Amino acid sequence: MRDEVMSKVSNMAAPIRLCRLHGGFEVFAGLRRQRSIFLVSKPGIRLESSKLSSNEQYCLNIVKKQDYENFLCTLLLPEDARAATLAIRAFNIDVASVRDVVSEKMIGKMRMQFWREVIHEIYQGTPRQTPVVKELYRAVVNHKLSKRWFTRIIDSREANLDNNNYRRLSEVEDYAENTCSSLLYLTLESLGLQNVHADHAASHIGKSQGIVTLLRATPYHASKRKVYLPMEILIQHGVAEEQIIRGRVDQKLKDVVYDIASQGHMQLEKARSLKKDVPRAAMPAFLVTVPVANYLKKLQKADFNIFHPSLQQRNTMIPFSLWMQSLRKTY
C-alpha cells in the first residue's frame, strides 16, 4: 500500500518536500503555503523543525501528542495560519484537560481563572513568558483574534467542571458550539476570514465534531465509571448508566448511539449544504470534517456498537484522506 501511494505522489507535478515526524505511523510533508502533502513514514523518525521556534515546537508537540487528528488538520493550513492554530489548540488542550486532572472543583475553577487572567493580559499587551502564552500573543497580534471566543471556551469548560450528565442532546450541541465551533471561528480568523457563511458552516461542523467527540470518549468515560450520554435518550430507550459502565451492548444501547450519531450526521450535512456560499479560503479550516465523517462511517459499519474494537483503532489512511480533501478545496 505504501509503495502504491508513493508511486502516485511521484507522478504529481507539484513540488513536494517530505518532512519527517517522530513516532507512530504519520503522514506529513511539504509545509508550503500553496500546497502540502503528508505520507506514511516509519516510526522513530524525527520532525525536521529547523524553521520552527522553540515556542512553536512546544505547541506542536502538545497538539501532536494529545489531539492527533486536529494536529494533522492543522498541518495542512497555510503557513501563516498554522502557528496561530497550533497555539490555539494547545491552549484548548490545557483548558479541556482540567476536568480530568483536578481532584476538586475549586482547583479547576482556579485554573480557569488563571486562563482568564492570561487572556486578559494578552489583550493588554503584557503576556506571560511561557511558550503557549507567547505563541497565543503572537497569534492575537498577527491575526487580530477575537477575545470573546477564548472567553467563551473558558466559560464553557468551567461550567462543565460539575461532571453532570447532559440532560438533552441539545445541551451537547450547545457545549460543542461554545467549544468546538469557537475553535473553528478562531481558525477562520487565523486565515484572515470574517464571513457569515463560513461562520454558519463552522457552527454546524463544531456541533457535529462535539457530538462525535462525546461518542468516541464514551468507552473511556465508562472505564472511569462516568456516563455523559444525554439522559433523555437513555431513558427513552430504557438504558441504565450501569449497563454502559459495564460495556454491555444490546439493541437498546445501539439505538441510543444511533440517535446521537444521527444528530451528528445531520449537523455535518447542514454544514455541507452551505458549501456553495462558503469562500474557498475557508476550506482548510474545515478539514476537521474528515475524521468526523470517518468515525460516523466506522460507527455505522460497527452497527452502532460504541465499544467495537475497530472504533478504538487509529485510521492510518486519515492523513491521505485529509490531503485529498485539501486538494479538492471542499469539506
C-alpha positions as CSV (number, residue, x, y, z in Angstrom):
1,M,0.0,0.0,0.0
2,R,2.8,2.4,0.9
3,D,4.5,1.7,-2.4
4,E,1.3,2.4,-4.2
5,V,0.8,5.8,-2.5
6,M,4.5,6.7,-3.1
7,S,4.0,5.9,-6.8
8,K,1.0,8.2,-7.1
9,V,2.9,11.0,-5.4
10,S,5.9,10.7,-7.6
11,N,3.7,11.3,-10.7
12,M,2.4,14.6,-9.4
13,A,3.6,17.8,-11.0
14,A,3.5,19.9,-7.8
15,P,6.9,20.2,-6.0
16,I,6.8,18.1,-2.8
17,R,9.3,18.2,0.1
18,L,9.0,15.3,2.6
19,C,9.3,16.1,6.2
20,R,9.8,13.5,8.9
21,L,7.8,13.1,12.1
22,H,8.8,11.4,15.3
23,G,6.8,8.4,16.5
24,G,3.9,6.4,15.2
25,F,2.6,6.0,11.7
26,E,2.2,9.6,10.5
27,V,1.8,11.4,7.3
28,F,3.2,14.8,6.6
29,A,5.1,16.7,4.1
30,G,5.5,20.0,2.4
31,L,4.9,22.8,4.8
32,R,4.4,25.1,1.8
33,R,1.9,27.9,1.6
34,Q,0.3,26.8,-1.6
35,R,0.1,23.0,-1.2
36,S,1.0,20.4,1.3
37,I,1.1,16.6,1.5
38,F,1.9,14.0,4.1
39,L,2.7,10.3,3.7
40,V,3.0,7.3,6.0
41,S,6.5,7.3,7.4
42,K,8.4,4.8,9.5
43,P,8.3,5.1,13.3
44,G,11.1,6.7,15.2
45,I,11.9,9.4,12.7
46,R,12.1,13.0,14.0
47,L,10.5,16.1,12.6
48,E,12.9,18.3,10.8
49,S,12.0,21.5,12.5
50,S,14.9,23.9,11.8
51,K,12.4,26.6,10.8
52,L,10.3,26.3,14.0
53,S,11.0,28.5,17.0
54,S,11.2,26.7,20.4
55,N,7.7,28.1,21.3
56,E,6.2,26.8,18.0
57,Q,7.8,23.4,18.6
58,Y,6.4,23.3,22.1
59,C,2.9,23.9,20.9
60,L,3.3,21.5,18.0
61,N,4.4,18.7,20.4
62,I,1.5,19.2,22.7
63,V,-1.1,19.1,20.0
64,K,0.5,16.2,18.2
65,K,0.6,14.2,21.4
66,Q,-2.8,15.0,22.8
67,D,-5.0,16.0,19.8
68,Y,-3.6,14.0,17.0
69,E,-6.3,14.3,14.3
70,N,-6.6,18.1,14.8
71,F,-2.8,18.2,14.7
72,L,-2.9,16.6,11.2
73,C,-5.6,19.0,10.1
74,T,-3.6,22.0,11.3
75,L,-0.5,20.9,9.3
76,L,-2.4,21.5,6.1
77,L,-3.3,25.1,6.9
78,P,-1.4,27.8,5.1
79,E,1.8,28.6,6.8
80,D,0.9,31.9,8.3
81,A,-2.2,30.4,10.0
82,R,-0.6,27.2,11.1
83,A,1.4,28.5,14.0
84,A,-1.5,30.5,15.3
85,T,-3.8,27.5,15.2
86,L,-1.3,25.3,16.9
87,A,-1.2,27.8,19.7
88,I,-5.0,28.0,19.9
89,R,-5.2,24.2,20.0
90,A,-2.5,24.0,22.7
91,F,-4.5,26.5,24.8
92,N,-7.7,24.4,24.3
93,I,-5.9,21.2,25.3
94,D,-4.8,22.7,28.6
95,V,-8.3,24.1,29.4
96,A,-10.1,20.9,28.3
97,S,-7.9,18.7,30.4
98,V,-8.7,20.5,33.7
99,R,-11.8,18.4,34.4
100,D,-9.9,15.2,34.1
101,V,-6.8,16.1,36.1
102,V,-8.1,18.1,39.1
103,S,-9.4,16.4,42.2
104,E,-11.6,19.2,43.4
105,K,-13.9,21.6,41.5
106,M,-12.4,24.6,43.3
107,I,-8.9,23.8,41.9
108,G,-10.5,23.6,38.5
109,K,-12.1,27.0,38.9
110,M,-8.7,28.4,39.9
111,R,-7.1,27.0,36.7
112,M,-9.9,28.6,34.7
113,Q,-9.4,31.9,36.4
114,F,-5.7,31.6,35.6
115,W,-6.5,31.4,31.9
116,R,-9.0,34.3,32.1
117,E,-6.2,36.4,33.5
118,V,-3.8,35.2,30.9
119,I,-6.1,36.1,28.0
120,H,-6.8,39.5,29.6
121,E,-3.1,40.2,29.8
122,I,-2.6,39.1,26.2
123,Y,-5.1,41.7,25.1
124,Q,-3.5,44.3,27.3
125,G,-0.2,43.6,25.6
126,T,1.5,42.1,28.7
127,P,1.7,38.4,28.0
128,R,3.3,36.0,30.5
129,Q,6.6,34.4,29.3
130,T,5.5,30.8,28.8
131,P,5.7,29.1,25.4
132,V,1.9,28.7,24.8
133,V,1.1,32.2,26.0
134,K,3.8,33.8,23.9
135,E,2.5,32.0,20.8
136,L,-1.1,33.0,21.6
137,Y,0.0,36.6,22.0
138,R,1.8,36.4,18.6
139,A,-1.4,34.9,17.1
140,V,-3.6,37.6,18.6
141,V,-1.4,40.4,17.4
142,N,-0.8,39.0,13.9
143,H,-4.3,37.8,13.2
144,K,-6.5,40.2,15.3
145,L,-8.2,37.2,17.0
146,S,-11.4,37.9,18.9
147,K,-11.2,37.8,22.6
148,R,-14.8,36.6,23.0
149,W,-14.0,33.1,21.5
150,F,-11.3,32.4,24.1
151,T,-13.6,33.7,26.9
152,R,-16.4,31.5,25.7
153,I,-14.3,28.4,25.6
154,I,-13.0,29.1,29.2
155,D,-16.6,29.8,30.5
156,S,-18.0,26.6,28.9
157,R,-15.2,24.4,30.1
158,E,-15.6,25.8,33.7
159,A,-19.4,25.2,33.6
160,N,-18.6,21.6,32.6
161,L,-16.5,21.0,35.8
162,D,-19.5,19.8,37.6
163,N,-19.3,16.4,35.8
164,N,-23.0,16.4,35.5
165,N,-24.8,14.3,32.8
166,Y,-26.2,16.1,29.8
167,R,-30.0,16.1,30.2
168,R,-30.8,16.6,26.5
169,L,-28.9,16.3,23.2
170,S,-29.4,20.0,22.7
171,E,-27.1,20.6,25.7
172,V,-24.4,18.6,24.0
173,E,-24.8,20.8,20.9
174,D,-24.7,24.0,23.0
175,Y,-21.5,22.9,24.6
176,A,-20.0,21.9,21.3
177,E,-21.0,25.3,19.8
178,N,-19.2,27.1,22.7
179,T,-16.1,25.0,22.4
180,C,-15.5,23.2,19.1
181,S,-17.2,25.9,17.0
182,S,-15.4,28.7,18.8
183,L,-12.1,27.0,17.9
184,L,-13.2,26.9,14.3
185,Y,-14.1,30.6,14.5
186,L,-10.6,31.4,15.7
187,T,-9.1,29.2,12.9
188,L,-11.1,31.2,10.4
189,E,-9.8,34.4,11.8
190,S,-6.2,33.0,11.6
191,L,-6.9,32.5,7.9
192,G,-7.9,36.2,7.7
193,L,-11.6,35.4,7.2
194,Q,-14.7,37.0,8.7
195,N,-17.6,35.7,6.7
196,V,-21.1,35.0,7.9
197,H,-21.5,31.9,5.6
198,A,-18.2,30.4,6.8
199,D,-19.2,31.1,10.5
200,H,-22.6,29.4,9.8
201,A,-20.9,26.3,8.5
202,A,-18.4,26.3,11.3
203,S,-21.2,26.4,13.8
204,H,-22.7,23.2,12.4
205,I,-19.3,21.5,11.9
206,G,-18.4,22.3,15.6
207,K,-21.7,20.7,16.8
208,S,-21.1,17.6,14.7
209,Q,-17.5,17.4,16.0
210,G,-18.6,17.8,19.6
211,I,-21.2,15.0,19.3
212,V,-18.6,12.7,17.7
213,T,-16.1,13.6,20.5
214,L,-18.7,12.6,23.1
215,L,-19.4,9.3,21.4
216,R,-15.7,8.5,20.9
217,A,-15.0,9.2,24.6
218,T,-17.8,7.1,25.9
219,P,-15.7,3.9,26.4
220,Y,-13.0,5.9,28.2
221,H,-15.6,7.6,30.4
222,A,-17.2,4.2,31.1
223,S,-13.8,2.9,32.3
224,K,-13.8,5.7,34.8
225,R,-17.4,4.9,35.8
226,K,-18.8,8.0,34.2
227,V,-21.5,8.4,31.6
228,Y,-22.2,11.7,29.7
229,L,-24.7,10.5,27.1
230,P,-27.9,12.5,27.3
231,M,-30.2,11.2,30.0
232,E,-33.3,11.9,27.9
233,I,-32.2,9.5,25.2
234,L,-31.1,6.9,27.7
235,I,-34.5,7.0,29.5
236,Q,-36.3,6.9,26.1
237,H,-34.6,3.6,25.2
238,G,-34.5,2.1,28.7
239,V,-30.7,2.1,29.1
240,A,-29.2,2.3,32.5
241,E,-25.9,4.0,33.2
242,E,-24.5,0.9,34.8
243,Q,-25.0,-1.0,31.6
244,I,-22.8,1.4,29.8
245,I,-20.2,1.4,32.6
246,R,-20.1,-2.4,32.3
247,G,-19.9,-2.2,28.5
248,R,-22.9,-4.4,27.9
249,V,-24.0,-3.8,24.4
250,D,-27.6,-4.7,23.3
251,Q,-30.0,-3.3,20.7
252,K,-31.3,-0.6,23.2
253,L,-27.8,0.8,23.6
254,K,-27.3,0.7,19.9
255,D,-30.5,2.7,19.4
256,V,-29.2,5.3,21.9
257,V,-25.9,5.6,19.9
258,Y,-27.8,5.7,16.6
259,D,-30.0,8.6,17.8
260,I,-27.0,10.6,18.9
261,A,-24.9,9.8,15.9
262,S,-27.7,10.7,13.5
263,Q,-27.8,14.2,15.0
264,G,-24.1,14.5,14.5
265,H,-24.5,13.4,10.8
266,M,-27.4,15.8,10.4
267,Q,-25.2,18.7,11.6
268,L,-22.5,17.7,9.2
269,E,-24.9,17.6,6.3
270,K,-26.3,21.0,7.2
271,A,-22.8,22.4,7.1
272,R,-22.2,20.8,3.7
273,S,-25.5,22.2,2.4
274,L,-23.9,25.7,2.9
275,K,-20.8,24.8,0.8
276,K,-21.8,26.9,-2.2
277,D,-21.8,30.1,-0.2
278,V,-18.6,29.4,1.8
279,P,-15.4,31.1,0.5
280,R,-12.8,28.6,-0.8
281,A,-10.3,30.3,1.5
282,A,-12.2,28.8,4.5
283,M,-11.9,25.2,3.3
284,P,-8.7,24.4,5.2
285,A,-10.3,25.2,8.5
286,F,-13.0,22.6,7.8
287,L,-10.6,19.7,7.2
288,V,-11.8,18.5,10.7
289,T,-14.9,17.1,8.9
290,V,-12.7,14.3,7.6
291,P,-12.1,12.5,10.9
292,V,-15.7,13.3,12.0
293,A,-17.2,11.7,8.9
294,N,-14.7,8.8,9.1
295,Y,-15.8,8.0,12.7
296,L,-19.5,8.2,11.8
297,K,-18.9,5.8,8.9
298,K,-17.0,3.4,11.1
299,L,-19.7,3.5,13.7
300,Q,-22.3,2.7,11.2
301,K,-20.2,-0.2,9.9
302,A,-19.9,-1.5,13.5
303,D,-23.7,-1.5,13.7
304,F,-23.6,1.4,16.3
305,N,-21.7,-0.8,18.8
306,I,-19.9,2.0,20.6
307,F,-17.5,-0.4,22.2
308,H,-16.4,-2.2,18.9
309,P,-12.6,-2.6,18.8
310,S,-12.5,-1.1,15.3
311,L,-13.6,2.3,16.8
312,Q,-10.5,2.4,19.1
313,Q,-8.0,1.9,16.3
314,R,-6.3,4.8,14.5
315,N,-7.1,5.0,10.9
316,T,-3.7,5.2,9.1
317,M,-5.4,6.5,5.9
318,I,-6.8,9.6,7.6
319,P,-3.7,11.7,6.7
320,F,-4.1,10.7,3.0
321,S,-7.8,11.5,3.1
322,L,-7.1,14.9,4.6
323,W,-4.6,15.7,1.9
324,M,-7.0,14.6,-0.9
325,Q,-9.7,16.8,0.6
326,S,-7.4,19.7,0.9
327,L,-6.7,19.4,-2.8
328,R,-10.4,19.3,-3.6
329,K,-11.0,22.5,-1.6
330,T,-14.1,21.1,-0.1
331,Y,-15.4,19.7,3.2
